[in-house]
Amino acid sequence: MKLLLTNIKELLQVRENAPKKLSGEAMKELPTLKNAWVFLNNGVIEDYGTMDQMGPHQGFKTIDCSGKIVLPAWCDSHSHLVYAGNREQEFVDRIKGLSYQEIAEKGGGIVNSAKKLQETSEEELYQQSAARLEEVMSLGTGALEIKSGYGLTTEAETKMLRVAKKLAEEYPVTIKTTFLGAHAIPTEYKGDKDGYLDLICNEMLPKVANENLAEYVDIFCEEGYFSVADMERILIEGKKYNLIPKVHVNQFNSIGGIASAVKHNALSVDHLEVMTNQDIEDLKNCDTMPVALPSCSYFLSIPYAPGRKMIDAGLPLALATDYNPGSTPSGNMNFVVATACIKMRLTPEEAINAATINGAYAMGLSNTHGSITKGKAANLIITKQVPSYGYLPYAFGSNLIDTVIINGEEV
């Protein structure tokens, strides 16, 4: 399909030679074109420019974007979108004073979700997840990562990843899959963490790799869950199957996981609500992308990742939703971007860069997503008429999206 977007008030994230990621001062820069056009052909960005430079185009559908802003679709590099049911009762328990950890200790949390998922058929799990995917696409997400981790048995973990793979086949959105068997210790292995790690290494990982169900391997490295030594074991084992590390770390405590993840060439380290000066030093001059999940902090009322401090220290930063039933039942990247500005003190330019170019990097999609660059995926957001792109995070409670285009097609 050929689409021509004309009279664009401002075209954001225009980069002729897009960098793979942006760090520090570079995150403050958001190149744009005013009074612009962009031509989409066969699912990719073919050309763009200002209206006074627009030549003739044959056989296209035109969308008039007068008064509207166009930007790359969001790249959500951390989600658990495939899950069963919900955990609204735990939400009420937290309001009454129980902590996330206390809820987990009494059988709630991840283990609760795992029980529901194990009892849900693969077809029902697909239908629930497809509805969520359609919603996040309508909210501007054009690429996302989906983790397992709510199965905690070989059968249930692989079921989750098969559903994610099917979603990738049935929808135009780009989906990357991550094996997160080490998300929590299942009830039947309580007191036998090493036994569960043996199951992951000896049974789950070989099956995931044999069925080509994941590109990445992840672990929840946190007190009460899995240690740094456990993380190193999983990452080393995953590398035998060419699975690239992505790690949950520093959500509640700093226990040395970041330094270890960097040593193992993790593509990203995610959460980072609790960061020491040493953690920031460990992330300097490496290829690992720090990923903040501000809507998780909002929902759990825990600290926000110190995004301002990290960028000022010269680090890159990506933003993602953490969409999951327990700590972030929302896949709305618009809210994530706004919350990063409001609570983490990112500028609109930094937040948009974090949710586009750097989000793409955290999924291994730098060459195809995250910017208005010729040859990249035709994944775009057309806003409603707004005064400026700063208005997007400012009016955080409004849906300011007019049209979403994914793979060259209007969603």
N, C-alpha and C positions, 0 to 999 in steps of 0.2 A: 504494500500500500504506500502511496505517496501523499505526504502531508506537508503543507506549507503554512507555517505560522508567521503572520505578518503584523506590523504595527505594534510590536512588543514594546511596552513602556521601558522595560529593562531586562536584558538577558544576562543572567548571573552565571558565574563560574565558567567564563569563556577562556579557554586555554588552548592555544595552538599546539603547544608541546607540553602536555600535562605532566607534572611531576608524579612520582608514585605516591608520595606522601608529603605533608607539610608539617614543619616543626617550628616552635618558638615564634619569632617575629614574622615568619612567612605566613603564619596562620591569620595574621591581621589583614592580609591582602586578599580581596575578593574581586578579581577582574570582571568587568561588566561592559555590555554594549547597550546604549540607549537608542530608542526608536529603531528596533532591530527586526530581523527576520531569521528563521531557521528552517532548513529544508530536510525532511526526513524521508528516506527512501529505503525500502526493503529492510526495515528494522534497525537502520543505523542513521546516525547524523551525517548527512552528505555535505552540507554547506551551511554557512550562516554569514551574516554581515549586517550593515546598517541599511535602512530603507533606501537611501539615496544611491546605494550600490547594487540593488537587487536587479538581476537580469531576468529574462523570461524562463519560465519552467512549464513543461508540458505534462498534462495528464495528472494533475494533483488536486487534492481537496484542500481548500484554504480555510484556515481558522483565523479570524480577526481577533487579535489580542490587545486591542486598544485599551489603555489604562491598566493593563495587567502585567504581572511579572512572570517570567518563565525561568525555571531553574532545573538542575538535574533532579531526578527522583531520588528519594532517600535511600541510603545503603545501610541497612540494619544488620550489624555484624554479630549480634548476640541475642538469640531468642530461643525459647522452648515452646514454640507455637503448637507442636503436636503433643497434646495431653488430653486426658479424659475428665469430664466433670468439672468441678470447681471446688474452692475451699472457702466459701463465704462464712461458714461457721467459725473458722479460725480468725477471720477478719474481726468478727464480733468478740472473740476471746481476747484478741490483742487490745481492742478498745477497753475491755474490762481489766486490762493490766498485765496479761501474760506476755512474755517476750517470745520472739521467734524461736529461740533455743528452748524455752520451757514448753512451748507447743510441740516441738519435735520430740522432746523427751517423753511426752505422754502419748506418743503414737501418732501425732499429727505431722504436718510438714510433708517433706518429700516422700516419706514412707506411706503416708495416707494417699497421696496421688498415685503412688506405684500400685497400691492395692486396687484402686479404681481402674487404672489402666489395664492391669492384668485381667480384670473381669470384663473388659470392653472388647467387642469383636473388632477385627481390623477394619471392616467396612464402616462400622459406626465411628471408630476413631478417625477414619478418613473424612467422613461427613462433618464431624465436629471441627476438625482442623481446617477443612476447606472453607467453612463459613468464616473462620478467623482470618484466613489468608485473603479472602475476598474483601474483608473489611480493611485490612492493613494496606492492600493495594489501592483501595478507594481513598485512603488517607495519604497516598503518595509514596509508598514504599515500592521500589522497583527491583531491589535485590535484598535477600536476607539469608542469614544462617539459621539453621534449625538443628537443635541438639536433641539427642536422646537423653536418658537420665531419669525418666519417670517410670521405668520398667523394672530395673534391678533384678531381672532374670534374663537369661539368654534369649528366651522366646519373646519376652515383652520388649526388650531393648531392640532386637532386630525388627520386631513389628513396628515400632516407632519409626525406625529409619526407613523401612519399606514404604510407610505412609508418606514420609517426607519426600522420598524419591518419586512416588506417584504424583504428589502435588507438583513437583518440578516438571513432570511430563505433561500434566493436564493444564497448567497455567503458564502464561508468558513470562511471569516473574522469574528471575534467576535465583536459584536456591542452592546453597552449600550445606552439606550435612556433617555433623560432628558426633562422634561416639563419646558419650559421657556416662559410661557404666559406673564410674567411681563418683557418683553424685551424693550418695549416702550409703550407709550400711543397712541392708535389709533386715527385717525382724528375725528371720531364721538364722542370720549370721551374727546376731548380737553377742558381743564378747569374743567373736572370732573374726576380727577384721582381716587378718592374714588369709584366712580361709576364703573370704569373699574376693580378696585381691587375686588369689590363686585361680578362682573361677573366671575372673575378668581376663587374666593373662592366658590361661590355658584353654578356655572355651569360647568366651565372648569375642575377644579380639580376633582369633583365627576365623571365626564364623563371619564377623563383620567384614573382614578383609576378603575372605573367599567369595562373598556375595557382592563385593564392591559397593558397600552401603554407606561408606563415609570417607571423607577426605582428611578430616581432622580428628584428633583425640584430645579429650579434656578431662579434668579432675577438679573436684572442689577441695582445694588445699586450705584447710581452716581448722582451728582447734575444735575438737569434738567430731570432726569428719575424717579428713585424711591429712597426714603429715607431709612435710617436705620430702622425707625419705620415700613415702608411699608415692608421691607425685613423680619422683625421679624414676621409680620402678615402672610406673605406668607409661611415662614418656619414652623411656628406653625400649620398653616392650613394643609400644606403638610404632616406633621408628623401624622395627623389623618388618613392619607391614606398610612402610612408607606413609604412615599417618603423621601429619604435621601437628605439632603441639599448639593448643590454645588453652589457657588456664584460668579458672576461677580462683582469685587470690585477693587477700587483704580486704575482705568484706567486713570482718569484725575485729581482726587482729593482724598485726604484722609479724610473721613468724619465719621470715627468710625465704618465702616462696618466690618472690620476684627475682632475686639474684639467681636462684636455681633455674627458673623458667628462662631467663636470658641466656644462661649457660647452655641450656638445651635448645636454643634457637627457636623459642616459641614465637609464633606469628603475632600473638596478642596475649596480654595479661588483662583480665577483665574484673571489674568491680572497683577496687582501689579506694574504697571509702576511708580506709585508715592507711595513711602513708607517712613513713618517716623520711628524714632527710637522706638517710642511706638508701632507702628504696628509690628515691628520685635519682640519686647518683648512679645507682645500678642500671637505670634505664637510659642513661646518657650514652650517646655514640654506639647504639646497637640498632638492630633491625626489628625489634619487638615493639608493637604498637600498644600503648596504654589505652584502655577502653573504659569510659565512665558510663554508668547506668543511673542517671539522676532520678528517673521515675521510680526506681526501686527504693532509693533513699526517701523519696516523698511518701511512698506507700507504707514503708516500715518505720518512718520517723527515726532514721539513723543518719549519721553524718553523710554529707555529700563528698564525693571525691574532690580533692583540692585542685580543681582544673586550672584555676588562675595561677596558683603557685607552680604547677607543672609546666604550663606554657611559658611562664616567665623564666623558668629554669632552662628553657630551650627544648623542651620535649614536644613530640607530636601528641595529639589526643584525638581519639574517635569517640563518638556518641552512639549508643544503641539502646534498645528498649528493655531487654531482659524479659520480654513477654512470657509470663508463666502464671500458673494458678495460685501460687502462694505469696509471692512477694512483689509481683508486678502484673496484675491482670489487665494489661493494656499494651497494645502494639502501636500506639500513636506516636510516631516520630516527631510530629509537630509539637506535641506537648514536651517531648524530650528536649528539643531544641530550645523551646521557650524556658523550660526549667533550668537548663544549663546557663542561660543568660541571667535569669532571675536569682537563682540560688548559688550558682558556681562562679558568677561574675565574668562569664565569657561575653565577648562582644558578639553582635549578630554575625559579623564576618567570620569570627572564629568558630561559632556554633555551626554555621552552614558548612564551613570547610570540614569540621569534625564529622558531620553527618553525611557528607558526600564523598569527597576525595579520600579522607582518612578512613571512613567506614568501608569504602571499596578495598583499600589496602588491607584492612583487617580480615577480609574474606578472600584475598588473593585475586581481586578483580580490578587491579589498577589499570590494566591495559584496555578494559572494556567499559568501565562504569565510573561514575563520580564527577564527570565534568562535561561541559559542552565542547567537545573535541571531535573533529572529523574522524569518522570510522568507529566511534564509540556507540554503544547501544542507545537507541532512540527511546530513552526513558526520561520523561519530563513531567514536571508539574506546571500547570498554568493556574496562577492564582486568580481570585476575583479581583475586581478593581481595588487597588490599595494605594496609599500615598507613597510608600517606600518599602524596601525589604525589611527595614527595622520594625515595621508595623507587624510583621509576622510573629515574632516572639512577644512583642508588646501586647497584642490582642490575643493572649494565650488561650482564652476560652472560646474563641470563635473559629468556626471552620472556614478558612479563607481559601480553600481549594475549589477552583471551578472545574478543571479537567485534569485527569491523569492519563498520560500516554506511556504505555509499556510495550517495548519491542515494536514500536511504530504504530500501535493500535490504541485507540481510545478505550479506556477502561469504563 
